[in-house]
Amino acid sequence: MNSFVSAAAIGAKHESLETVVRLTDVYRRFGATPALDGISLSIAKGEIFGIIGRSGAGKSTLIRCLNGLERADRGEIDIEGRNITGLGERDLQPLRQRIGMIFQHFNLLSAKTVEENIALPLKIEGVAKAERLKRARELLDLVGLSDKARAYPASLSGGQKQRVGIARALAARPALLLSDEATSALDPETTRSILSLLKDINRKLGLTIVLITHEMEVIRTIADRVAVIDAGKIVEEGQVWSVFANPQTAITKSLLCGIRPQLPDHIAARLSQTGGREAIISVDLAGSEAQGALFADLAAELPQAFRLVHGGIDHIQSQPVARFFIAVPTRNLKLAGQVQQFLTARSARVEVLGYDTDHA
């Protein structure tokens, strides 16, 4: 079975689950600028869904529309089956209690203790003090800060502050957790620990999480599915491993540059679209073929037909995903065609990047 085709079937599974978020043809403009330009997507209960794009792509506007802080000009936004686009502020308040929010810069109140910060949403709701402090301590245990209940934010590290922010977002037992660049201000080690915590919370509580980020490594680490947004449009969407294995758009390929194998610069710099004795070909694989004996089989069937230039294998959502670069002699056009035919027959996505002028 073709590995890339099978990803579509896997990605369709979420449609059979209960939908927590559904956006249908959502538009939002600021003056003449379309911040959201016909956004449609659905997010299933218990899913970790990543939304990624460059600065100005529309990510922040999208998340503000999800929590009701921005109003869509057109389209529908359904949260747990209720269309929120036409609701007034009074009707939005109980819905916002179903949505937790964590922020890049934590947004903790410096004059309140950790447990008071966590309990604040419950205080606003009118929950009795004993009950809200009990809930705060439960959440401190969940995020690994049981000993920090009476501490103040100024005494905490960045990672600890974000853990408090996560606990506060969970205080009212939301159905949906929105994360707006929540790890962007943290160092790599702390980022990994926060993402691990979110994954653990998702698993333990069955909580639906929507991550807004500009970092593909965050998506790779934690998300089930990803949508790529560019100029207010969703340009690509699918299972994370499938999108990594077979990016369809230039923006997705650009966002993936830092974490997918790339042709070394010194080779890329000398590529030409004509001439050269070797064609440089990228070979993308996913699933069983990515960890099989593909190149050994190719070498056995077509001796001296290629040389391996660069590449590697990664595992995303337990799926092997590989990208390699090979050089194929062009002196025998029939042989070069046979190499590409062999790879394509083994479910590889093959692209001729150019010709190495160093071997002209």
C-alpha positions in Angstrom: 0.0 0.0 0.0 1.3 3.5 -0.9 2.5 5.0 2.4 1.5 8.6 1.4 -2.0 7.6 0.3 -2.6 5.6 3.4 -2.0 8.8 5.5 -5.3 10.2 4.2 -7.2 7.3 5.5 -5.6 7.6 8.9 -6.3 11.3 9.0 -9.9 10.7 8.3 -10.4 8.8 11.5 -10.9 12.0 13.6 -14.2 12.6 11.7 -15.8 9.7 13.4 -15.1 11.1 16.8 -17.0 13.8 18.7 -16.1 17.2 17.4 -15.2 19.9 19.9 -14.2 22.7 17.5 -15.6 23.3 14.0 -14.9 26.3 11.9 -16.8 26.8 8.7 -15.7 29.4 6.1 -14.5 31.9 8.7 -13.5 35.4 7.6 -12.0 38.2 9.6 -10.7 41.5 8.1 -8.8 44.4 9.6 -9.4 47.2 7.2 -8.4 46.0 3.8 -6.3 43.2 5.2 -7.8 39.7 5.5 -6.5 38.1 8.7 -8.6 35.0 8.2 -9.7 34.2 4.7 -12.2 31.4 4.6 -10.9 29.1 7.3 -12.6 25.7 7.7 -11.4 22.9 10.0 -12.6 20.5 12.7 -10.9 19.3 15.8 -12.0 16.1 17.6 -12.4 15.5 21.3 -9.1 14.5 22.9 -7.0 15.6 20.0 -3.9 17.7 20.1 -4.2 19.9 17.1 -1.3 22.2 15.9 -1.8 25.4 13.9 1.5 26.7 12.5 2.5 29.6 10.4 4.9 32.5 10.1 4.3 35.8 12.0 1.3 37.6 10.5 -0.1 34.5 9.0 -3.4 34.8 11.0 -2.6 32.4 14.0 -3.3 34.9 16.8 -6.5 36.1 15.2 -7.7 32.6 14.8 -7.1 31.7 18.5 -8.8 35.0 19.6 -11.8 34.0 17.5 -11.9 30.6 19.2 -12.2 32.1 22.6 -14.5 34.9 21.6 -12.1 37.8 22.0 -12.4 38.5 18.3 -15.6 38.3 16.2 -15.6 36.7 12.8 -17.0 38.9 10.1 -18.5 35.9 8.4 -18.7 32.1 8.9 -19.4 29.9 11.8 -17.3 28.9 14.9 -18.8 26.0 16.8 -17.5 25.0 20.3 -19.0 21.8 21.6 -21.8 22.1 19.0 -22.7 25.7 19.8 -22.2 28.4 17.3 -20.5 31.3 19.2 -20.2 33.8 16.3 -23.5 35.6 17.1 -23.3 35.4 20.9 -23.3 38.5 23.1 -20.8 39.1 25.9 -23.2 37.7 28.6 -23.7 34.4 26.6 -20.0 34.1 25.9 -19.0 34.1 29.6 -20.2 30.5 30.4 -18.7 29.3 27.2 -15.3 30.8 28.1 -15.3 28.7 31.2 -15.2 25.7 28.9 -12.0 27.1 27.4 -8.6 27.3 29.1 -5.9 29.5 27.8 -2.1 29.5 28.3 0.1 32.3 27.1 3.7 32.9 26.0 4.4 35.3 28.8 2.5 33.5 31.6 0.3 36.4 32.6 0.5 35.6 36.4 -0.5 38.2 39.0 2.7 39.0 40.9 0.9 40.0 44.1 -0.8 36.7 44.5 0.7 33.3 45.5 0.9 30.4 43.2 -2.2 28.8 44.6 -4.1 32.1 44.5 -3.2 32.5 40.8 -4.5 29.0 40.0 -7.7 29.5 42.0 -8.5 32.9 40.5 -10.8 31.6 37.7 -12.8 29.8 40.4 -12.9 32.9 42.6 -14.4 34.8 39.7 -17.0 32.1 39.3 -18.0 32.4 42.9 -16.6 29.0 44.1 -16.1 28.8 47.9 -12.6 29.4 49.1 -12.0 25.9 50.6 -13.1 24.3 47.4 -11.1 26.4 45.1 -7.9 26.0 47.2 -8.5 22.2 47.2 -8.7 22.3 43.4 -5.5 24.5 43.2 -3.6 21.9 45.3 -4.8 19.1 43.1 -3.6 20.9 40.0 -0.3 21.8 41.6 0.2 18.1 42.1 -0.7 17.4 38.5 1.9 19.9 37.2 4.6 18.9 39.6 4.7 22.0 41.9 3.1 20.7 45.1 5.8 22.5 47.1 5.2 26.0 45.5 1.6 26.7 46.7 2.7 29.7 48.9 5.4 30.9 46.6 5.1 34.1 44.6 5.7 34.2 40.8 8.9 36.3 41.1 10.6 33.3 42.8 9.8 30.9 40.0 11.7 29.9 36.9 10.2 30.4 33.5 9.2 26.8 33.2 7.6 26.8 36.7 5.6 29.9 35.8 4.3 28.2 32.7 3.3 25.2 34.8 1.3 27.5 37.0 -0.2 29.0 33.9 -1.3 25.6 32.7 -2.7 24.7 36.2 -4.7 27.9 36.2 -6.0 27.2 32.7 -7.3 23.8 34.0 -8.9 25.2 37.1 -12.5 25.3 35.8 -12.2 21.8 34.1 -12.3 23.1 30.5 -13.2 21.0 27.5 -10.7 22.9 25.3 -7.2 24.2 26.1 -5.7 26.9 23.8 -2.0 27.3 23.8 -0.7 30.6 22.3 3.0 30.2 21.6 3.3 28.8 25.2 6.9 27.6 24.9 8.4 30.4 22.7 9.9 32.2 25.7 11.5 29.0 27.2 14.8 27.3 26.6 14.9 24.0 24.7 15.1 21.8 27.7 12.2 23.6 29.5 10.2 23.5 26.3 10.5 19.7 26.2 9.4 19.4 29.8 6.3 21.6 29.2 5.4 19.7 26.0 5.7 16.5 27.9 3.4 17.8 30.6 0.8 18.9 28.1 0.9 15.4 26.5 0.5 13.8 29.9 -2.5 16.1 30.7 -4.0 15.3 27.3 -3.6 11.5 28.1 -4.9 11.7 31.7 -7.8 14.1 31.2 -8.7 13.4 27.6 -8.5 17.1 27.1 -8.6 18.7 23.6 -5.6 21.0 23.0 -5.1 23.5 20.2 -1.5 24.7 19.9 -0.6 27.9 18.1 3.1 28.0 17.2 5.7 29.0 14.6 8.0 26.1 15.6 7.7 22.8 13.7 9.6 21.0 16.5 6.7 21.7 18.8 4.3 20.2 16.3 6.6 17.2 15.8 6.9 16.6 19.5 3.2 16.7 20.6 0.6 17.2 17.9 -1.7 14.6 16.4 -2.6 16.7 13.4 -1.4 20.0 12.0 -2.8 22.8 9.9 -0.5 25.2 8.1 -1.8 28.7 7.9 -0.5 31.3 5.4 -2.0 34.7 4.6 -5.2 33.8 6.5 -5.7 30.5 4.6 -5.2 26.9 5.6 -2.9 25.7 2.9 -2.2 22.2 4.2 -3.6 19.9 6.9 -3.1 16.3 8.0 -1.6 13.8 10.3 1.7 15.2 11.5 3.8 12.3 10.3 2.2 12.5 6.9 2.7 16.2 6.5 6.4 15.8 7.5 6.8 13.0 5.0 5.1 14.6 2.1 4.8 18.4 2.4 2.7 19.8 -0.4 3.3 23.6 -0.2 6.3 25.8 -0.3 5.5 27.4 3.1 5.3 23.9 4.7 8.6 22.9 3.1 10.2 26.1 4.4 8.9 25.6 7.9 10.3 22.1 7.9 13.8 23.1 6.7 15.2 23.1 10.3 14.2 19.6 11.1 14.1 17.6 7.9 17.3 16.5 6.2 18.3 19.1 3.6 20.8 18.9 0.7 24.1 20.2 2.1 24.7 23.9 1.1 27.9 23.2 -0.8 26.2 20.8 -3.1 23.0 22.8 -3.5 25.1 25.9 -4.5 26.6 24.1 -7.5 23.4 22.6 -8.9 22.3 23.5 -12.4 19.1 22.7 -14.2 21.2 21.4 -17.2 24.5 19.7 -17.6 26.6 17.6 -15.1 27.2 13.9 -15.1 25.1 13.3 -12.0 21.5 14.1 -11.3 20.8 14.9 -7.6 17.5 13.3 -6.5 15.6 13.7 -3.3 13.8 10.5 -2.1 11.0 10.8 0.5 9.6 7.7 2.2 7.2 6.9 5.0 6.0 3.7 6.7 7.6 0.3 6.3 9.6 1.4 3.2 11.4 4.1 5.2 13.2 1.5 7.3 13.5 -1.3 4.8 16.3 -2.4 2.6 15.3 0.0 -0.2 18.8 1.1 -1.2 20.3 -2.3 -0.8 17.7 -3.7 -3.1 18.3 -0.9 -5.6 22.0 -1.5 -5.6 21.4 -5.2 -6.1 19.1 -4.7 -9.0 21.0 -1.8 -10.6 24.7 -2.0 -9.7 26.6 1.3 -9.7 23.4 3.2 -10.6 23.6 5.7 -7.7 25.5 6.9 -4.7 24.1 8.1 -1.4 24.8 11.7 -0.8 22.9 12.6 2.4 19.8 11.9 4.5 18.3 10.1 7.5 15.4 8.5 9.2 13.2 10.0 11.9 10.2 8.6 13.8 7.1 10.8 14.1 4.0 9.5 15.9 5.7 6.1 15.8 5.9 6.2 12.0 9.3 6.1 10.3 9.8 9.0 8.0 12.9 9.2 5.8 14.5 11.6 3.4 17.6 10.8 1.4 19.5 12.5 -1.4 21.2 10.3 -4.1 23.4 11.1 -7.1 22.5 9.2 -10.3 24.9 9.2 -13.3 23.3 10.8 -16.4 25.5 9.2 -19.0 22.9 6.4 -19.4 19.5 8.0 -19.6 17.8 4.5 -19.5 19.6 3.6 -16.3 18.6 7.0 -14.7 15.0 6.3 -15.6 15.1 2.8 -14.2 16.3 4.2 -10.8 13.4 6.6 -10.6 11.0 3.9 -11.7 12.3 1.5 -9.1 12.0 4.1 -6.3 8.5 5.2 -7.3 7.3 1.5 -7.4 8.4 1.3 -3.8 6.2 4.2 -2.7 8.9 6.8 -2.7 8.3 10.4 -3.7 11.1 11.3 -6.1 12.2 14.7 -7.3 15.2 15.7 -9.5 16.6 18.8 -7.8 19.2 19.5 -10.5 22.6 18.4 -11.8 25.9 18.6 -10.1 28.1 20.9 -12.1 31.2 19.7 -10.1 31.0 16.4 -12.0 30.4 18.0 -15.5 
